[in-house]
Amino acid sequence: MKAAVTGATGFLGSHLASRLLADGWSVRGLVHTEEQIPAAPNGIEAIAGDICDRDTVNRVLAGAEVVFHTVSNFRTASGPRESYHRINVEGTRTALEAAQAAGARRFVHCSTIGVHGHVAVTPADENAPFNPGDLYQETKLEAEHLVRAAIGSSPTEIVIIRPCSMYGPGDLRMLKMFRMLAKRTFLMLGPCRENFHAVYIDDAVQGFLLAALEPAAAGETFIVGGPGFVPLRDYISLAADAVGAPLPWLRFPYWLFHYAAVLCEAICVPLNVEPPLHRRRVRFYRNNRAFDIGKARRILGYQPQVDLHEGMARAVAWYRANGYL
C-alpha cells in the first residue's frame, strides 16, 4: 500500500514512517526544509516544503491510499501567535483537501488529548467536554472541528486520533525532565496528586496503523494511551528511577510558580525571547490527565504493550546512547 506522512521527521511522523516501511508500505513524506531530508527515515521519498503550500502538499499526497497528518507547530511561548492557526488549522485544511483531491481512501488526523485540557471527571473518554488551555490546544481543537465537519463530504474516510503524552526513543520534548532529575534540580510544585497518562511511541504508532486499516474506524475519534495512568508523583518517581535518581524532595507552592510564569511571559514574549518559565510548563503539575482507552480497544483492537517502567527505561537508554544524558 502507499502512504503519505506529513511531518515525517517529527517524533511521531518518523516512527510511523519507519513502521510503515518495515511493514512493506511505500511511503512518501513531507519534511519542512531541504536540510531535514537526510533526517527522514531511510527508504521514504522525502519532499521538502511548507504544509500550507498546496502544490507541494499535492505532490506528497499524490497516489496515496492512506494519509497520516501529523504536522503541528512546535509549542513555544515566544512563537508568533498567527503561526498556530496557520500550521495547525490552515495546514490541516491544505492536507485534507489534498487527500480528498488525490482520492485517498483514508485520512488519519493526529489531534491531542490537550483539547480536553484539565479533565474534571476521570477517566475521561472521547465524549469528555472540550477545555483547551492554551493557543496550541485551541487551534488543535479548531483543526479537529474542521476535519470532523468534512466527514462524509467525499469518498475519503476520516479518522481522528487523540494520543496521550507520547514518549520514548527519539523524543526530545520530555528530555528536560529527565536531565533535571539526573542532575537533582527537578522541582515538585504542589501535591502532584493529579493523574498523568502517557503512551509509549510504539503503542501510539500501533493505534495510528489500526486506524488506517480497520473498516469500522471510519468517521470515528479515538483516544490512544498507555496501559494505564498514574498520579503525577508516581510518574515523576518512575522517571527518577529510570535515570538512577531519588524522587525530588524540594516542593514549592504551585501558585508561586504560576505567577512567576505569568511575569516571565509578560517580559519575554514581547521581546521574542522564549521565557525560562511559562504557564504551560507549570500547568504540567496541575492538569488532570487520565483517559479511558476502551473505545480504541473495542473498535480498533488496540492493545498497548509497553508500561511506564519499561518505556522509560528504553527512553533513558536511547538518551544515553545518543549523548543526551
C-alpha positions, 0 to 999 in steps of 0.5 A, a space after each residue: 500500500 502507499 502512504 503519505 506522512 506529513 511531518 515525517 521527521 517529527 517524533 511521531 511522523 518518523 516512527 510511523 514512517 519507519 513502521 510503515 516501511 518495515 511493514 512493506 508500505 511505500 511511503 512518501 513524506 513531507 519534511 519542512 526544509 531541504 536540510 531535514 531530508 537526510 533526517 527522514 527515515 531511510 527508504 521514504 521519498 522525502 519532499 521538502 516544503 511548507 504544509 500550507 503550500 498546496 502544490 507541494 502538499 499535492 505532490 506528497 499526497 499524490 497516489 496515496 491510499 492512506 494519509 497520516 497528518 501529523 504536522 503541528 507547530 512546535 509549542 513555544 511561548 515566544 512563537 508568533 501567535 498567527 503561526 498556530 492557526 496557520 500550521 495547525 488549522 490552515 495546514 490541516 485544511 491544505 492536507 485534507 483537501 489534498 487527500 480528498 483531491 488525490 482520492 485517498 481512501 483514508 485520512 488519519 488526523 493526529 489531534 491531542 488529548 490537550 483539547 480536553 485540557 484539565 479533565 474534571 471527571 476521570 477517566 475521561 473518554 472521547 465524549 469528555 467536554 472540550 477545555 483547551 488551555 492554551 493557543 496550541 490546544 485551541 487551534 488543535 481543537 479548531 483543526 479537529 472541528 474542521 476535519 470532523 465537519 468534512 466527514 462524509 463530504 467525499 469518498 475519503 474516510 476520516 479518522 481522528 486520533 487523540 494520543 496521550 503524552 507520547 514518549 520514548 526513543 527519539 523524543 526530545 520534548 520530555 528530555 528536560 525532565 529527565 536531565 533535571 532529575 539526573 542532575 537533582 534540580 527537578 522541582 515538585 510544585 504542589 501535591 502532584 496528586 493529579 493523574 498523568 497518562 502517557 503512551 509509549 511511541 510504539 503503542 501510539 504508532 500501533 493505534 495510528 496503523 489500526 486506524 488506517 486499516 480497520 473498516 469500522 474506524 471510519 468517521 470515528 475519534 479515538 483516544 490512544 494511551 498507555 496501559 494505564 495512568 498514574 498520579 503525577 508523583 508516581 510518574 515523576 518517581 518512575 522517571 527518577 528511577 529510570 535515570 538512577 535518581 531519588 524522587 525530588 524532595 524540594 516542593 514549592 507552592 504551585 501558585 508561586 510558580 504560576 505567577 512567576 510564569 505569568 511575569 516571565 511571559 509578560 517580559 519575554 514574549 514581547 521581546 521574542 525571547 522564549 521565557 525560562 518559565 511559562 504557564 504551560 510548563 507549570 500547568 504540567 503539575 496541575 492538569 488532570 490527565 487520565 483517559 479511558 482507552 476502551 473505545 480504541 480497544 473495542 473498535 480498533 483492537 488496540 492493545 498497548 504493550 509497553 508500561 511506564 517502567 519499561 518505556 522509560 527505561 528504553 527512553 533513558 537508554 536511547 538518551 544515553 546512547 545518543 549523548 543526551 544524558 
